[in-house]
Amino acid sequence: MGYFVTVEPGVNLYVEDINPGGNKTIVFLHGWPLNHNQFEYQFNILPAMGYRCIGIDWRGFGNSDKPMSGYTYNRLADDIRTLVGTLQLNNFTLVGHSTGGAIAIRYMSRYNGFGVSKLVLIDAAAPTGFTVETANNFLKETLNDRPKMMQDVTDGFFFQYITKPFSDWFLQMGLQAASWSTAAIIITLRDEKLHADLPKINVPTLIIHGIHDKVIPFVQAQDLNEKIRNSQLVPFQYSGHGPFWEERDKFNQLLTQFI
């Protein structure tokens, strides 16, 4: 079921809560500039296995409200903390993809991992995000031809072949975000660093990363593995930036085994 949670006056986050009575809870944080629907191929499978799956649209993205401000990692982590408190979540697995992984890392650091029993980072944009050059190119395109920017993101996202209908679906998902939130996150990815957050992660952590990732190079996953204690890195040999779809059967099996 879908509903909204207020995280500050005038800002409501959309939540897709599938199988609320499930035995184990998984909270999913999408990547930029997508929304909870990117995890469709997890939501098809995991609830039927008894898991409660909670997909959150960050502020500015998907079905959530789209304020003009609040797109730092701190504020986005604060939103998650408010939502966790409102829903009274505890002993859950936090899954973050790309920028969602960066937000998850900041949440773990800023709130001592409140409520989280295990962490899963998928092609996480950490400890750094975009280079200055990449960010500035994305920013220019976003502010001048956002559909073209989103098409470029889609074209470079996957290692596996995607059909035209899938490409169109994926592109439209990105365009559901506001232009200003899309641009603001680019700046956050360019300017914010997460090196100091990594030693503060204190739960078992699974790091999944496609070896063909053109968005966040695989070497960054190796860096995370070195810096996060009690972490394990699983390379996905046939994936780019989207192993949750490109190798979805392996991904789903690995996720459930880890939990």
Secondary structure, DSSP 8 states (H G I E B T S, - for coil): -EEEEEEETTEEEEEEEE-TT-SEEEEEE--TT--GGGGHHHHTTTGGGTEEEEEE--TTSTTS---SS--SHHHHHHHHHHHHHHHT--SEEEEEETHHHHHHHHHHHHTTTTTEEEEEEES---S----HHHHHHHHHHHHH-HHHHHHHHHHHH-SS---HHHHHHHHHHHHTS-HHHHHHHHHHHHH---GGGGGG--S-EEEEEETT-SSS-HHHHHHHHHHSTTEEEEEETT-SS-HHHHTHHHHHHHHHHH-
